[in-house]
């Protein structure tokens, strides 16, 4: 793939933030062989991640959560507030890490688990670099179950009175982790129409991305364990 002038597009600039050198080394070695990705820096702490993001202006920060000093959630919040351009992709161990929800609220564009295939991690980097959010349906369901029954956030909920009944249906399905194509199939509409509804929801609810719509659906009680699910069970 090339630009109109025949030159190859600039590679996605990636900053690796993880306190485990082996994790950073593994990702760096793989990315070194990928023409459209480039590691521009590494950070072993959250403070370093914030500082290097400001200095190096990466497109994507692959962020661990559990790090010494400033943790990944706090670092993500600062990066989202201070840069506004770098997309944070959380890379964590979901089964024994209950901070994912906080990371998404802090501004992460998505999250992955460390036992995923490296190819999937690289694909996710490209997705968030393009400005899209990444949240897998199976992980969405686990996220909802993990945080069900916990105290609600102190931040005010967005009112849902401005959305139509159809938009509410779409929001429920987004909250369940369905893709635009799956939403279209479920509601017997075109994919283009599903995208239109999603765009309207983002605007009406002042949501940053699809991940934030998932959080809104959860906080509003539209999606709960035992409620709607992508499989319909």
GUMI-140560 format. One record per residue: x, y, z of N, C-alpha, C, O in turn; residue in one letter; residue number from 1. Coordinates in pm, whole numbers. Layout:
# GUMI-140560
nxx:nyy:nzz:caxx:cayy:cazz:cxx:cyy:czz:oxx:oyy:ozz:aa:i
X:Y:Z:X:Y:Z:X:Y:Z:X:Y:Z:A:NUM;
...
***
This chain:
# GUMI-140560
nxx:nyy:nzz:caxx:cayy:cazz:cxx:cyy:czz:oxx:oyy:ozz:aa:i
85:-120:0:0:0:0:88:123:0:186:130:74:X:1;
54:223:-84:137:342:-93:50:465:-104:-69:456:-136:X:2;
111:583:-77:41:708:-93:28:741:-241:83:672:-326:X:3;
-45:847:-270:-70:882:-409:57:920:-483:65:905:-605:X:4;
159:968:-410:282:1007:-479:375:887:-499:488:902:-546:X:5;
327:767:-462:405:647:-484:495:607:-369:558:502:-373:X:6;
502:690:-265:586:658:-150:505:578:-48:383:593:-37:X:7;
575:494:27:508:415:129:464:505:244:536:599:279:X:8;
348:477:304:303:558:417:396:540:535:462:437:549:X:9;
401:642:620:487:634:738:438:521:829:317:502:844:X:10;
531:446:889:489:338:978:423:391:1104:447:505:1144:X:11;
340:309:1165:277:343:1292:385:346:1400:458:249:1418:X:12;
394:457:1470:496:475:1573:443:419:1706:338:461:1755:X:13;
517:324:1762:471:252:1880:566:273:1998:688:261:1984:X:14;
509:303:2113:584:309:2238:541:191:2324:422:171:2348:X:15;
638:112:2371:610:-4:2454:630:33:2600:739:75:2639:X:16;
526:19:2682:533:52:2824:498:-71:2906:381:-108:2917:X:17;
600:-133:2963:581:-255:3042:702:-270:3133:815:-246:3091:X:18;
679:-310:3258:792:-323:3350:866:-456:3332:966:-480:3399:X:19;
817:-541:3243:885:-667:3216:967:-655:3087:911:-648:2978:X:20;
1099:-652:3100:1185:-638:2982:1162:-746:2877:1173:-720:2757:X:21;
1130:-867:2921:1108:-975:2824:986:-949:2737:986:-981:2618:X:22;
882:-891:2795:762:-859:2717:795:-753:2613:757:-766:2497:X:23;
866:-650:2656:905:-544:2562:995:-600:2452:981:-565:2335:X:24;
1089:-687:2492:1183:-743:2394:1111:-828:2290:1143:-822:2172:X:25;
1015:-906:2335:941:-993:2243:864:-909:2142:866:-938:2022:X:26;
797:-806:2190:720:-720:2099:813:-643:2006:785:-629:1887:X:27;
923:-595:2060:1017:-518:1977:1074:-604:1865:1086:-557:1752:X:28;
1109:-729:1896:1166:-818:1795:1068:-849:1684:1104:-854:1566:X:29;
942:-869:1722:840:-898:1620:814:-775:1534:807:-785:1411:X:30;
799:-661:1598:767:-538:1526:882:-499:1433:858:-437:1329:X:31;
1005:-534:1468:1121:-500:1384:1108:-557:1244:1166:-502:1150:X:32;
1034:-664:1228:1018:-727:1097:889:-684:1026:857:-737:919:X:33;
815:-590:1084:689:-546:1027:708:-408:964:735:-312:1036:X:34;
696:-395:833:726:-267:766:637:-151:809:682:-36:811:X:35;
511:-180:845:421:-69:875:415:-34:1023:332:49:1063:X:36;
500:-95:1105:507:-64:1248:651:-33:1286:745:-87:1229:X:37;
667:56:1384:801:94:1427:800:125:1576:721:207:1622:X:38;
888:60:1652:903:91:1795:992:214:1807:1108:213:1764:X:39;
938:320:1867:1014:445:1881:1068:464:2021:1148:554:2046:X:40;
1024:379:2115:1073:393:2251:1016:287:2342:919:219:2309:X:41;
1078:273:2459:1035:177:2560:1033:244:2696:1117:328:2727:X:42;
935:206:2777:924:260:2912:900:145:3009:824:53:2980:X:43;
967:151:3125:950:48:3226:860:89:3339:829:9:3427:X:44;
817:217:3339:726:268:3442:622:358:3378:637:401:3263:X:45;
516:385:3452:413:475:3402:465:616:3382:428:683:3285:X:46;
550:661:3473:608:796:3459:690:808:3331:682:908:3261:X:47;
768:705:3302:846:705:3178:755:705:3056:784:770:2956:X:48;
645:631:3064:552:625:2952:494:763:2922:484:802:2806:X:49;
456:836:3026:401:970:3006:508:1062:2948:482:1137:2853:X:50;
627:1057:3006:735:1145:2960:773:1117:2815:786:1209:2735:X:51;
791:989:2782:832:954:2647:721:980:2544:750:1011:2429:X:52;
596:967:2586:487:999:2494:494:1146:2454:474:1180:2338:X:53;
523:1232:2551:536:1374:2521:656:1404:2434:651:1493:2349:X:54;
763:1329:2454:886:1355:2379:885:1294:2239:931:1356:2143:X:55;
832:1173:2228:844:1097:2103:720:1101:2015:726:1064:1898:X:56;
608:1145:2070:482:1155:1995:447:1025:1921:431:1026:1799:X:57;
435:913:1994:398:788:1927:251:791:1885:172:869:1938:X:58;
217:708:1789:77:694:1750:2:605:1849:-114:629:1880:X:59;
70:501:1897:10:404:1988:104:377:2104:224:358:2085:X:60;
49:376:2225:124:333:2344:67:200:2388:-49:192:2428:X:61;
148:95:2382:106:-36:2433:139:-37:2581:256:-43:2620:X:62;
34:-32:2665:50:-1:2807:14:-118:2897:-96:-173:2890:X:63;
110:-156:2983:80:-250:3090:7:-173:3201:15:-51:3206:X:64;
-63:-244:3287:-134:-177:3397:-50:-177:3524:-33:-73:3587:X:65;
1:-292:3561:75:-302:3686:221:-268:3664:300:-350:3616:X:66;
256:-145:3700:394:-100:3689:430:-23:3814:341:31:3880:X:67;
559:-16:3849:599:58:3969:574:207:3954:579:262:3844:X:68;
547:272:4068:520:415:4065:383:442:4003:283:385:4046:X:69;
380:528:3904:257:560:3834:209:437:3758:280:387:3670:X:70;
89:386:3791:44:265:3724:-13:296:3585:-23:412:3546:X:71;
-49:192:3513:-94:210:3376:-221:290:3362:-239:362:3264:X:72;
-311:278:3459:-436:354:3455:-406:503:3468:-456:584:3390:X:73;
-325:538:3568:-291:679:3589:-212:734:3471:-233:848:3429:X:74;
-122:653:3417:-45:697:3301:-135:718:3180:-118:814:3106:X:75;
-231:628:3161:-324:641:3050:-405:769:3062:-425:841:2964:X:76;
-451:798:3182:-531:919:3204:-450:1044:3173:-501:1137:3111:X:77;
-325:1046:3214:-241:1162:3187:-209:1176:3039:-208:1287:2985:X:78;
-183:1064:2973:-154:1068:2829:-274:1118:2752:-261:1199:2661:X:79;
-394:1067:2788:-517:1111:2720:-542:1259:2741:-590:1328:2651:X:80;
-510:1308:2861:-537:1449:2893:-431:1542:2835:-462:1654:2794:X:81;
-307:1496:2833:-197:1586:2797:-160:1584:2649:-114:1685:2596:X:82;
-180:1470:2582:-140:1463:2442:-258:1475:2347:-254:1552:2252:X:83;
-363:1397:2373:-480:1402:2287:-460:1338:2151:-554:1332:2071:X:84;
-340:1289:2123:-313:1230:1992:-270:1083:2001:-303:1004:1913:X:85;
-198:1047:2106:-153:909:2122:-270:821:2168:-345:858:2258:X:86;
-283:705:2106:-387:609:2143:-325:504:2235:-221:445:2202:X:87;
-387:480:2348:-335:383:2444:-405:249:2427:-528:241:2428:X:88;
-326:145:2410:-378:9:2399:-325:-69:2519:-205:-96:2530:X:89;
-415:-103:2610:-375:-172:2733:-345:-318:2703:-422:-387:2636:X:90;
-232:-365:2754:-193:-505:2741:-175:-560:2882:-79:-523:2951:X:91;
-266:-647:2925:-266:-689:3064:-305:-835:3076:-333:-901:2976:X:92;
-306:-885:3197:-351:-1021:3225:-488:-1011:3289:-500:-989:3410:X:93;
-591:-1026:3208:-727:-995:3255:-771:-1082:3371:-836:-1034:3464:X:94;
-736:-1210:3368:-786:-1302:3468:-744:-1264:3609:-816:-1291:3705:X:95;
-627:-1201:3624:-585:-1165:3758:-558:-1015:3768:-475:-971:3848:X:96;
-627:-937:3688:-610:-792:3692:-747:-726:3678:-809:-732:3572:X:97;
-793:-663:3786:-928:-607:3784:-927:-456:3759:-1019:-385:3800:X:98;
-825:-407:3692:-814:-264:3666:-850:-225:3522:-835:-109:3484:X:99;
-896:-320:3444:-922:-291:3302:-1029:-184:3286:-1016:-93:3205:X:100;
-1136:-197:3364:-1245:-100:3353:-1195:41:3380:-1233:135:3310:X:101;
-1110:56:3481:-1054:187:3510:-969:239:3397:-967:359:3371:X:102;
-898:150:3330:-814:192:3217:-899:245:3103:-863:345:3040:X:103;
-1011:178:3075:-1099:224:2969:-1159:360:3004:-1170:447:2918:X:104;
-1198:376:3129:-1252:505:3172:-1146:614:3164:-1177:731:3140:X:105;
-1021:576:3184:-913:675:3181:-881:722:3040:-813:822:3022:X:106;
-931:650:2940:-910:694:2802:-843:595:2711:-808:629:2598:X:107;
-824:471:2757:-763:371:2669:-854:341:2551:-976:338:2565:X:108;
-793:319:2435:-871:289:2315:-911:143:2309:-990:104:2223:X:109;
-859:63:2398:-895:-78:2401:-799:-155:2488:-709:-97:2548:X:110;
-818:-285:2496:-726:-364:2576:-716:-506:2523:-806:-558:2457:X:111;
-601:-566:2553:-572:-703:2513:-522:-779:2634:-485:-719:2735:X:112;
-521:-911:2623:-461:-992:2728:-329:-1049:2676:-313:-1072:2556:X:113;
-236:-1070:2768:-100:-1105:2728:-85:-1243:2667:18:-1273:2607:X:114;
-187:-1327:2682:-175:-1461:2623:-230:-1466:2481:-242:-1574:2423:X:115;
-265:-1350:2424:-311:-1346:2286:-194:-1371:2191:-78:-1350:2227:X:116;
-226:-1416:2072:-123:-1436:1970:-61:-1301:1932:-130:-1199:1929:X:117;
68:-1303:1904:136:-1180:1867:75:-1115:1744:68:-992:1735:X:118;
30:-1195:1649:-34:-1140:1529:-159:-1061:1565:-187:-958:1504:X:119;
-234:-1109:1664:-354:-1039:1707:-319:-907:1775:-389:-807:1759:X:120;
-211:-908:1851:-167:-785:1916:-124:-682:1812:-158:-564:1824:X:121;
-51:-726:1711:-8:-635:1605:-128:-579:1529:-131:-461:1494:X:122;
-225:-665:1502:-347:-620:1434:-419:-516:1518:-473:-419:1465:X:123;
-420:-536:1648:-486:-441:1738:-416:-306:1738:-482:-202:1745:X:124;
-285:-307:1730:-210:-181:1723:-253:-102:1600:-271:19:1607:X:125;
-269:-171:1488:-312:-103:1366:-453:-47:1380:-483:62:1333:X:126;
-539:-123:1445:-679:-81:1463:-687:49:1542:-754:143:1500:X:127;
-619:55:1656:-628:175:1738:-551:291:1676:-587:407:1697:X:128;
-445:261:1600:-372:367:1531:-461:436:1429:-444:555:1401:X:129;
-555:362:1373:-647:418:1274:-759:497:1339:-845:552:1270:X:130;
-760:502:1473:-860:580:1542:-982:501:1586:-1079:559:1635:X:131;
-977:369:1569:-1089:285:1611:-1062:229:1750:-947:219:1794:X:132;
-1171:193:1819:-1158:129:1950:-1159:-21:1932:-1218:-74:1839:X:133;
-1093:-89:2023:-1085:-234:2014:-1134:-295:2144:-1075:-275:2250:X:134;
-1242:-370:2134:-1291:-442:2252:-1363:-566:2203:-1470:-557:2142:X:135;
-1306:-680:2229:-1359:-806:2178:-1489:-843:2248:-1501:-821:2369:X:136;
-1586:-899:2175:-1714:-935:2237:-1698:-1025:2359:-1764:-1003:2460:X:137;
-1612:-1126:2352:-1598:-1217:2465:-1542:-1146:2587:-1581:-1175:2700:X:138;
-1450:-1052:2563:-1392:-977:2674:-1493:-878:2729:-1495:-851:2849:X:139;
-1577:-822:2641:-1681:-731:2686:-1773:-799:2785:-1806:-742:2889:X:140;
-1815:-920:2754:-1905:-992:2845:-1837:-1019:2979:-1900:-1008:3084:X:141;
-1708:-1055:2975:-1636:-1079:3099:-1620:-951:3178:-1627:-951:3301:X:142;
-1598:-841:3107:-1583:-711:3172:-1710:-675:3246:-1704:-630:3361:X:143;
-1824:-693:3182:-1952:-660:3245:-1974:-745:3369:-2016:-694:3474:X:144;
-1947:-874:3358:-1966:-963:3472:-1871:-928:3586:-1908:-932:3703:X:145;
-1748:-893:3551:-1646:-862:3651:-1686:-744:3738:-1661:-742:3858:X:146;
-1748:-644:3675:-1777:-522:3748:-1924:-508:3788:-1963:-405:3843:X:147;
-2005:-609:3761:-2145:-606:3802:-2154:-601:3955:-2086:-677:4024:X:148;
-2237:-514:4003:-2258:-506:4147:-2159:-418:4220:-2175:-395:4340:X:149;
-2057:-370:4151:-1963:-281:4217:-2022:-142:4229:-2113:-107:4153:X:150;
-1974:-61:4322:-2027:75:4337:-2014:153:4207:-1913:143:4136:X:151;
-2116:230:4177:-2115:309:4053:-2008:417:4061:-1968:459:4169:X:152;
-1965:460:3946:-1863:565:3940:-1919:695:3995:-2039:722:3986:X:153;
-1830:776:4053:-1872:905:4106:-1903:1005:3996:-1969:1106:4020:X:154;
-1857:978:3876:-1881:1070:3765:-2027:1063:3723:-2087:956:3727:X:155;
-2086:1178:3680:-2227:1179:3644:-2254:1094:3521:-2175:1091:3428:X:156;
-2367:1027:3522:-2406:947:3406:-2458:1038:3296:-2517:1143:3322:X:157;
-2436:996:3173:-2491:1072:3062:-2639:1040:3049:-2677:923:3050:X:158;
-2725:1142:3038:-2868:1115:3023:-2898:1046:2891:-2842:1081:2788:X:159;
-2986:948:2896:-3021:873:2776:-3153:919:2717:-3204:859:2622:X:160;
-3210:1026:2771:-3340:1073:2725:-3335:1126:2582:-3438:1132:2515:X:161;
-3216:1165:2536:-3207:1226:2403:-3202:1123:2291:-3217:1159:2174:X:162;
-3183:996:2325:-3170:896:2219:-3305:831:2192:-3391:822:2281:X:163;
-3323:787:2069:-3448:722:2030:-3449:577:2077:-3348:524:2122:X:164;
-3565:515:2065:-3576:375:2106:-3484:287:2021:-3422:194:2072:X:165;
-3476:316:1892:-3389:239:1804:-3243:258:1842:-3166:162:1843:X:166;
-3205:381:1873:-3069:408:1915:-3037:336:2046:-2924:291:2068:X:167;
-3136:326:2133:-3118:253:2258:-3092:104:2229:-3009:41:2294:X:168;
-3165:49:2131:-3143:-91:2092:-3001:-111:2042:-2935:-209:2076:X:169;
-2953:-17:1961:-2817:-25:1909:-2717:-15:2023:-2617:-88:2025:X:170;
-2742:74:2118:-2652:91:2232:-2641:-37:2313:-2533:-73:2360:X:171;
-2753:-106:2331:-2751:-233:2404:-2661:-333:2332:-2580:-402:2395:X:172;
-2675:-341:2202:-2596:-437:2124:-2448:-399:2122:-2361:-487:2124:X:173;
-2420:-270:2117:-2281:-225:2127:-2225:-266:2264:-2111:-311:2275:X:174;
-2307:-248:2366:-2266:-286:2501:-2239:-434:2515:-2160:-475:2600:X:175;
-2305:-514:2434:-2282:-659:2435:-2160:-698:2353:-2121:-815:2351:X:176;
-2100:-601:2285:-1979:-629:2210:-2000:-665:2065:-1907:-713:2000:X:177;
-2119:-644:2011:-2144:-679:1872:-2077:-579:1778:-2067:-460:1808:X:178;
-2032:-628:1665:-1976:-543:1561:-2089:-477:1484:-2206:-511:1503:X:179;
-2054:-382:1396:-2157:-317:1315:-2231:-418:1228:-2353:-410:1212:X:180;
-2157:-513:1172:-2221:-615:1088:-2317:-701:1168:-2425:-735:1121:X:181;
-2277:-737:1290:-2364:-819:1375:-2487:-742:1420:-2596:-798:1429:X:182;
-2469:-612:1448:-2583:-528:1485:-2681:-520:1368:-2802:-531:1387:X:183;
-2627:-501:1248:-2712:-492:1129:-2792:-621:1110:-2911:-617:1079:X:184;
-2725:-733:1129:-2794:-861:1114:-2902:-879:1220:-3012:-926:1189:X:185;
-2872:-843:1342:-2967:-860:1452:-3091:-772:1434:-3202:-814:1464:X:186;
-3072:-649:1384:-3182:-553:1373:-3241:-548:1232:-3330:-467:1205:X:187;
-3191:-633:1141:-3241:-637:1003:-3227:-502:934:-3320:-454:869:X:188;
-3109:-442:950:-3079:-316:884:-2945:-334:810:-2878:-435:826:X:189;
-2908:-235:729:-2782:-242:657:-2667:-204:751:-2687:-141:854:X:190;
-2546:-244:712:-2429:-208:791:-2412:-56:791:-2375:2:893:X:191;
-2440:8:679:-2429:154:671:-2524:221:769:-2489:320:833:X:192;
-2645:166:781:-2741:222:876:-2695:202:1019:-2711:290:1103:X:193;
-2637:86:1047:-2583:59:1180:-2474:160:1214:-2468:211:1326:X:194;
-2387:190:1117:-2281:289:1138:-2339:427:1165:-2287:503:1247:X:195;
-2449:459:1096:-2515:589:1117:-2567:600:1259:-2551:704:1323:X:196;
-2630:493:1308:-2681:494:1445:-2565:510:1544:-2576:582:1643:X:197;
-2455:442:1516:-2340:450:1605:-2286:593:1610:-2251:643:1717:X:198;
-2279:657:1494:-2231:795:1488:-2321:888:1568:-2274:977:1638:X:199;
-2452:866:1556:-2547:947:1631:-2531:928:1782:-2536:1024:1858:X:200;
-2511:803:1823:-2493:775:1966:-2367:842:2020:-2368:899:2129:X:201;
-2259:835:1944:-2136:900:1987:-2157:1049:2008:-2107:1107:2104:X:202;
-2232:1111:1917:-2256:1255:1926:-2351:1289:2040:-2324:1379:2120:X:203;
-2462:1217:2048:-2563:1248:2149:-2515:1222:2291:-2552:1294:2384:X:204;
-2433:1119:2308:-2387:1083:2441:-2249:1139:2472:-2190:1109:2576:X:205;
-2198:1221:2380:-2067:1283:2398:-1963:1178:2433:-1882:1196:2523:X:206;
-1966:1067:2359:-1875:956:2384:-1755:966:2292:-1766:1007:2177:X:207;
-1642:929:2343:-1517:939:2268:-1507:832:2160:-1460:859:2049:X:208;
-1551:709:2193:-1536:598:2101:-1630:486:2141:-1711:500:2232:X:209;
-1618:374:2071:-1705:259:2094:-1687:201:2235:-1784:158:2297:X:210;
-1563:202:2283:-1538:152:2418:-1617:232:2520:-1674:175:2613:X:211;
-1621:362:2504:-1693:445:2599:-1844:419:2591:-1914:429:2692:X:212;
-1893:386:2473:-2034:349:2461:-2063:222:2540:-2170:209:2601:X:213;
-1970:128:2540:-1986:6:2620:-1998:43:2767:-2084:-10:2838:X:214;
-1912:132:2813:-1915:174:2953:-2047:242:2986:-2106:217:3091:X:215;
-2094:329:2896:-2221:398:2918:-2336:299:2927:-2422:311:3014:X:216;
-2337:201:2837:-2444:100:2839:-2442:23:2970:-2548:-7:3026:X:217;
-2323:-10:3019:-2312:-82:3145:-2360:4:3261:-2440:-40:3343:X:218;
-2310:130:3268:-2344:217:3380:-2493:252:3383:-2550:276:3489:X:219;
-2555:255:3264:-2698:287:3258:-2786:166:3290:-2908:177:3298:X:220;
-2721:50:3307:-2798:-70:3338:-2861:-136:3218:-2946:-223:3232:X:221;
-2820:-94:3098:-2877:-153:2977:-2820:-291:2950:-2884:-374:2885:X:222;
-2700:-317:3000:-2635:-446:2981:-2591:-497:3118:-2514:-432:3187:X:223;
-2640:-613:3156:-2607:-673:3284:-2592:-824:3267:-2643:-879:3170:X:224;
-2524:-890:3359:-2516:-1036:3352:-2655:-1096:3350:-2739:-1058:3431:X:225;
-2679:-1189:3261:-2811:-1250:3250:-2902:-1175:3158:-3012:-1221:3127:X:226;
-2856:-1055:3111:-2936:-976:3020:-2900:-1006:2877:-2858:-1118:2846:X:227;
-2915:-907:2788:-2886:-929:2646:-2743:-975:2627:-2653:-930:2698:X:228;
-2722:-1063:2532:-2587:-1109:2499:-2581:-1133:2350:-2684:-1158:2287:X:229;
-2461:-1127:2291:-2448:-1147:2148:-2501:-1280:2103:-2554:-1290:1992:X:230;
-2490:-1382:2186:-2535:-1515:2146:-2683:-1532:2167:-2743:-1630:2121:X:231;
-2743:-1436:2238:-2886:-1443:2262:-2921:-1542:2371:-3036:-1583:2382:X:232;
-2819:-1582:2454:-2847:-1678:2558:-2841:-1614:2695:-2862:-1681:2796:X:233;
***
